[in-house]
Amino acid sequence: MNPATTTRPAPWLLAHSPALINGLIAVLISYAGPLVIVLQAAQAANMSSAQTASWIWAISIGSGLSGLLLSWRYRMPVITAWSTPGAALLLVSLPGLPFAEAVGGFILANLLIAALAFTGLFVRLMQWLPKPLAAAMLAGILLRFGLNLFTVMQSQPGLVLLMFFSYVLARRLQPRYAVAWVLAVGLAFCALSGQLQLGQLALQLAAPQWTTPSFSLNALLNLGLPLALVTLSGQHVPGLAVLRNDGYAPPATALVGGTALISVLLAPFGAHAINPAAITAAICTGPQTHADPGRRFIAGLACGGGYCLIGSFGATLALLFAALPPALIAALAGLALLAAIAGGLSGAMVEPAQREAALVTLLATASGVSMLGLSAAFWGLAFGLLTHAVMSWRSPSAGLQSSKSANPLKA
């Protein structure tokens, strides 16, 4: 046997371990945070355990397969997930609505999103949106996760301080592996202090449950249209902004339309909406994942594979993530997103003429304001665009005066 052949896998794994680990961290954060909203919505709607397990299976498999296929096809870290603002919407709209009609609402919402993608209307929207405002919206979304890092320090100072100093030290000595070190140190601390509650875990394969959709005007107006709107504004727009902020040119039609069609196919099993992720994607798209942007797609493959594995076991394996201390998840997310927050803030302030509008977008998004069922990301963009329009507007007479003064030969 050729010795050179036997040693090849180790250097590859070492070189790509940050991408693999960051992809798995994105999975960890998805199940430890946004999945809780799905479980709360299922409980509020009095769904059976079989329906809930099928819902978890559908959104996990949909997120995993779409992330795997899109990351491999476009060679960029396409991290997909289920719509978190959509799940929050279901907390209000799902109770009292027959689940068959809710499934019909899921299908109509995602068909509308797919239509906007494949007709090119969504691409035009992204081209029209000023880049500093998109970066400010991204920074506003992620800012609360950075703040949570220091908020949870009050409840678990030993754990969080240890993770923080591990991150700072690793960033100085081994910056590419900083997040991996933080995860290892945090898990070791929790294991030694008895904070990992793993006694009730039991692996059991999920059994997808089909629900024949039923279409109604009530489900369309009260669930379908609001779900499409909050998913587009709260997930698709910031999800693509994450990739663009790190120098990628994501094919919006394929990412938005493709995930919407996968959502339509999986809706009868409970999937409400699959979309490009924003928060977890920011962990995988920057230089902390890999120095070569062309190799960061490996994080997307790792994330997609993790989703598929966990989805195969439904709600039972998701209990593993619920067993981790909330402070560990909050600190890990905050530290992993520091670079993405810095990138968003830098992009937001890059254009002097648009700084005020970007600042309004940042503050409104970070405030978490929610009105008329629309997320803070939507209102951040709305207030930012309004500020941008007013600040950049010039009357015809002002434009004429400026053009004359700019060309003294014609004055």
N, C-alpha and C positions, 0 to 999 in steps of 0.2 A: 504493500500500500504506500502511496506517495505521501510523505509527511506534509507536504504543502497543501495537499487536498484536504487533509483532516483538520487543518487549522483555519480554513477559510471561514467557516460559520462564526467563529468567535469574534474576529474583527468586525464582521458585518453587524452582529448583534450589539457590540460595544458602540459602534459608530451610530447606530440607529436607535439605541435604547432610549434616549430622550423622547423621540417621536413615538415609540411604542408605549412608553410610560405615560406621556401626556395624553395619548389617545385613551388609555384606560382610566386616567384620572377624569377625563371628560365624561366617561360612562359612570364613574363613581359619583360624581357631582349630580348628574342627571337623575340617578335613582335615589340619591339621598335628599334631593330637594324637590324638583318639579314633580316627581312621581307622587309625593305626598298630596299634592293638589288633586291629582287624578283619583287617588284613593278617597279623598274627602268628598269629591263630586259623586263617586259611586255610592258612598255611604249615604249622602244626602238624598239620592234618588232611590234608595232601598234596593239596589241591585244585588243579585245573588252572588255568592262567592264564585260560582262558575262564570257568570258574566264578567265579574271584575277580573278574574284571571285571564279570560279571553281578551279583555280590553288591554291588559298589560302585555299579553302576547302580541297582539296586533300592532300596538304602537312601537314595541321593541323590535319586532321583525321588520316592520316598515322602515324604522329609522336605520336599522342595521343594513338591510339590503340596499336601500337608496344611498347610504353613505359609502358602502363598498363599491357599488357600481359607478357612482359619480366620481369618487376619488380616483379609481383606477382609470376611468375613461378620460378624465381631464387632467390627471397628474397634479392635482392640487388637494389640499386637506379639506374636503367637503364634509363637514360635520353636520349631520341631520339629526333632528329630534322631534318630539311631539310638541304641539303648540301649548306653551305654558299659559299665555293669556286666554287661549281658547278653553283650556281646562278650567281656569278661574271663572270664565263666563258660564260654563256648564254647572258650576256650583249653584247658580241662580236659575238658569233656564231649564235644566234637566229635571228637577223635581216636579212631579205632576204631569210630565209629558211621557206618553207611552214610548218605550225604548225603540220600538219599530219606527215611530215617527222621528225620533231623534236620529236614528241611522239614516233615514231619508234626508234629514237636515244636514247631516255630515256630507252626504253625497252631493247635494245641491251646492253647498258651500265650496267644496273642492272643485266641482265642475266650473263654478264661476271663477275661481282662482286660475284654473287651467286655461279658461277662455281668455282671460286678461293676459296670460303669459304667451299663448300661442298666436294671439292677434298682434302682439308687439306693443300693446298699451303699457304693460309694466316696464318694458325696456325704456320707452319714452319717458316714463316717470322717473326712472333712475338717472337718465341722462340729464333731465331737467333739474334734478335736485342738486343744489350747490354742495360740493365736496366737504367744505368746512362744517356745514350744518349736519351732514351725515356723520362726520367724525365726532362732532359734539354730541349727537344723539347716542352714538356708541359709548362715548366716555360717560355720559349721564346714566346709561343703563348699568355700566360696570362699576360706577363709583361707589354705589352702596355696598358692593361686595368688598371693596377695599376698606371702607369704613367699618364693616362688620368685623374685619380682622382685629381691630382695636376695641370694638364693643364687647366681643366675647372674651377679651382678655380679663374683664372684670369677674366673670364667672369661673374661668379656668385659667388663672394666670400662669401656673406652672407649665401646663401643656402648650399654651399659645406662645409664651415667651421662649420656651425651648424651640418651638418650630420657627419662630421669627429669627432668633439668633442663628439657628442652623441654616436658614435661608441666606442671611447676610454673609455668613462665613463661606457657604458654598458658592454664592455669587462671586466672591472674591477669589476662591481657589479653583472651583470647577463650575463655572457659570452654566454650562450646558446641562449639568446634572442637578441643579439646585432644587428643582421641584421634586425630583426623585428622592433626594436626601431628606427633604422636608416630610414627604410621605412616610419614608422608612422610620424616621425619628418619631413622628407622631404615632404611628402604629405600635412601635416598641414601647413608648411611654404608656399608651393606653393598655397594652397587654400586661405590662409589669404592675400597673396600678389597679388592675382588675376592672377596667371600664369597658371591656369588650364582652357583650352579652350574646354568646354564640350557642347557648345550651339548647335553645328551642328550634334550631335550624333543621330542616328536613328537605331533601331534594325530591322533587316530584315533577315529572314532565307535564307541561301545560296541555289542556285539551281545548282547542279553539271551538267556540260556539257560534254557529251561524244564526243571524237574525234577519229575517226577510224584511227589507225596507218598506216603509209605508210613507207616502208623500202627502203632505197637507200644507195648506196656506199658513196655518198657525206655526208649524215647525219651520217653514221658510222664513217668515217674518221675525219670529222670536228667537230662532236659533241659527238658521242657515246664513242669513245675511250678516248678522252681528259676528258670527264665527269667522266668516270670510274677511270681514273688515279688520277685526282685531288680529287675525293671523297675518294678513298682509302688512298692516302697520307695525305690529309688535314683534313679528318674527322674520318675515321675508325681507323687508327693507333693511333692518339692522343686520340680519344674517349675511346679506350680500355686502353690506358696508364693512363688515369685519374682514372679508376676503380682500376687498378693494383697498382697505386701509393698510394691509400688509403687502401690497404690490401685485395682487393677482387680478386677472380680468375674468371674473366668473361669467359663464354663459347664462344670463338670467332666464332666458326662455327654457333652457334645459333643466336648470335647478328648480325654478318655481313650478313650471308645468309638469316636470317629471315627478316631483314629490307630491304634487296635487293628484296626479293620476294614480300613484301608488296608494294614496289616501282613499281614493274612490274604490279601488279594488279591495282594500282591507276594512272599509267602513262597516260592512255587514258583520264583521267580527269584533267591532267596537272602536276602531281607530277613528278619532275625531279629526285630526289633521296632522300630517307629517310635513316638515318644512326645514329649510336651512337653519341651523342653530346660530345663536348670537353669543350668548355668554360662554357656553362650553367651547364653541368654535374658537373663541379668542385665546384659549389655552393652547391650541394646536397650530395656529397659523403664523406665529411670529418666529423670530430667530432663536428663541429659547427651545424650540422644538428641533430645529436642524439649521445649521448655517447655510445650507443650500436650499433655497426655496423649492427647487425641483424635487427634493427628497422628502418634503414635509407631508406629501400625500400618504406616507406610511402611517402617520398618526390617524388619518381618516380610515385607513384599512383596519387599524387596531381598534378604533372606536366602533366601527361597523361590526367587526367580529365579536367584540364584547357585548354589544346590544343583542346580536343573534344568539349568543350563548345564554345570556340571562333570560331573554325572551322565551327560549325553549323550555325553561323551567318556571315561567310564569311568576306568580306572586310569591311562591315559596322562597326562591333564591333572592328575590328583592328584599326579603327580611334581613338578609346579610347586611345590606346597606343601612337599614333602619337600626341595626345593632351598633353601628358606629356612633360615637359621641357627636352631638351636633356641633360642639366647639371645634372638633377635629375637621369636620367638613367645611365649616365657615372659615377657619384659618387657612386651610389648604386652598380653598377657592380664592380668598383674598390675595394670598401670596402668588398663586399661579397666574393671577390676572393683573399683577402690578405692571408688567411690561405692556400689556394691551391698554391699560388705562393711560399710561404715559404716551403711547402712540396716538390714542384718541385725542388727548389734550393737545399734543403737538400739532396734529392735523387740524384741529378746530381753530387754533390761533395763528395758522400760517399766513392767512390773508388779512392784512390790517383793515381793509375796508369791510370785511365781513365778521370781524371779531365780536362786535356787539350782538349781532344776530346769532352767532355761534354760542355766545355766553348765555343768551336767553334760552336757546335750545338745550344747552347743558343743564341749566338750573331747573327748567320746567321738567325735563326728563328725570333728573336725579331726585326731584321732589316726590315722585311717585303719585302725582295727581291723577285721579281717574274720574272722568265725568261722562255722562251719557253712555256708559258702558264701554268707553274707549280708553285705551291704555295711555300711560304717561309718555311712551315713545311717540304716539300719535300727536298728543298735545304739545310735546316738545317741538316737533317738526312744525306744527301749525303756528305756534307763537313765534318760532324762529323765522319761518318763511314770511309771516306778517311783518316782523321787524325788518327783515331783509328787503322786502318790497317797499316799505315806507322810507327806509334809509337810502335806498338806491334810486328812488323815484325823482325825476326832474321834470319840471314843467316845460312845455315847448319853448317858452320865452327864455327860460334859464339855459336850455340847451342851445338856443340860437346865440345868446350872449357868449356862452363858453366857446362856441365854435368860432365866433368872430375874434375873440381875444386870443384864441389859439393860432389864428392865421392872420397876422397883421397886414399882409399884402392885400387881403380882401376886405379889410375893415374900412 
